[in-house]
Amino acid sequence: MPFFSNSIRFNLIVLFSILFFNSNAQKSLQVFQLKSPIIIDGVFEPEKWAEADSATNFTQMEPHTGEPASERTVAYFGHDKKNIYAAIRCYQTTPVVAKNQSRDALSKNDDLIALIIDTYNDNRSGYVFFSNPLGTQIDTKINDDGRNMDINWDTEWKCEAKIYDWGWCAEFEIPFKSLKYKKGTENWGINFGRIIRSNFETSYWSGTLSDDFRISQSGVATGIETPGSKMKVSIFPYISVFKTTGEKISADAGGDVRWQISPNVSFNGTINPDFATVEADQHRINLSRYELRYPEKRLFFQEGNDMYNTRIKTFYSRRISDIDFGGRLNGKIGKTQFNILSVKTPDLSTDSIYDPTKYFTAARAKFDFLNSSSLGFTFVDKSWSDGFTRSLSLDYLLNLGKFWKLTGQFVGSSPGDFWDHSAWFMRFARENNKYHIHFRYTEIGKDFRENVNQTGFVTDDDRREMDADVTYKWWLKNNTFEYIHFQNRNNAFWSIENGNLRSWNFTNSINFYMKSKINFIYSYNNEYKLYEKDFYNFKHTFGLGYNTDEWSYATLTYTTGDNFDRNFNLISGGGQVKFFQNLSLSYSGNILKFNPDDDKNSTFINVVTANYNFTKDMWVKVFAQNSTKNDNIYFYGLAGWRFKPPFGALYLIYSHNQYGEDESLPNTDNFFIKLTYPISLLN
């Protein structure tokens, strides 16, 4: 009996070990060496991939975590001496959903396929290339194991897709020169992701991910043969012509240079960069007293900006207006990722305004340790003839297993008393694609914003703060509900200086998404603010939507409550629709009424956008908005042609801005033409 008992115990241990290690082993894909380039047209060429390894057997992340994907996907990955190639066949029995034709409009509202590559094999950073069945391109850089994404990043690559009766197929061509990678590395991290919109399904090849784009949970591509470290230099000169009401026609010229020093380090320089293609920011309803933050749309700042996305944001590039010249060095050497930026602004001083030349410097370094954790340092400086502000930040991200995470940051700034001009936080979280739980403690000195908002973005200071969030998403297997999403968010802070309670903010919301694609939302917010007096605010929000998880949708919400001793009612509506294959229209409207309204803040805002795509690189966009608060009407029309995408482009722009009877804000008409032509000097 002891023999048989020990034998059974041994066999069970062996069986358990086999099952455990097989279920957790990292998937591997042998990179295929292509003898000739594939044709990027969405038509699979079986003879080119006949001997290639393939990625199959995808696993659902949602809605049914851990189950096999509902549809078959077969992905191939290879390269020649210049380019990386991928061909993905997406078999599909349900209807193919494909509406988006705008580059870099990242969302799960279409069917999508994603190629995720970790070119440093560091389990932290990488690139994601997406395509929907229309061949619309989306590219993004990711950091911090997928938790930090830079959708504004662009690079040169090709993609085409085609729809068939069995599903759809996408093909990618990505030049090695468009990526940064570690020279001599034979293995890259790799994963393929797929969105099946009709099933609400997200699946990945490498197994069950805890959340989207988790680089550390990818598979491995073996046998990469990267090209040599030949130096590359490209310049991006532009010329623009501008005409505005009451002024003569003016012309301008400038440009950028990109010096690829090595496969993992590059330098970008700019002289007189032109930001005139940036359209006006869309009007937003602001029921708080805090400054609103807007995304960076200017090309020069976009590469590497994701590295500065710390919670206490010490570098906010929109604090920099015009630029004479500047440069940026970025890359990764060993376990250290870095980004250094320096720019000079012109002297804009007049008889009545003092606005001298300023020099902005931002430097960021992140050091890898353990499997996917990091330690970061940020230095930011703004200097002018008779003054300066500076900040130094230390932050850390510690991944404690698959779901647990500890993060924190400390920032000191000058000039002034050190503790009054410093801030720090610590956050502990457990999170995945279904639920999120975190607790955070923060202290921000009473004069911190005075220094840091010269270069960064801080809404408030003098606060000892605690916040905790709990969210959960239930995927339901019945004939009524698709899912229920609950969120509970709590925040309170006290004055460091005198200990008085300054704020609490508690929000509970729930979203019922039905099988019929109708969803119902209810949210309640209760808020206390101490400013010149005590304010007790609250609001109830009731929402109704149709098809809101897809590209074409419609929404209507009603919000009512008290806001700083005023009753208010807000009706918001919007939607997006395609009238034809290439013509889309979106609308959002907000009717806000205050009672009493002594400051005349009630407003009616309309925003309409129309897009017509001749091809994915030739389009016309019309954007119009009006606000009754200041009688503002703004119109913006753009005709764009990316003849050498994404950087070689011709833009024709017209805008009109008027403010009713306010003579201090004159009406203007602007005409603008810009041509950018990339030139490779060393390639």
Summary of the structure (lengths in Angstrom):
residues: 683
radius of gyration: 26.8
end to end distance: 74.4
largest distance: 102.2
contacts: 2172
relative contact order: 0.09
helix: 8%
strand: 54%
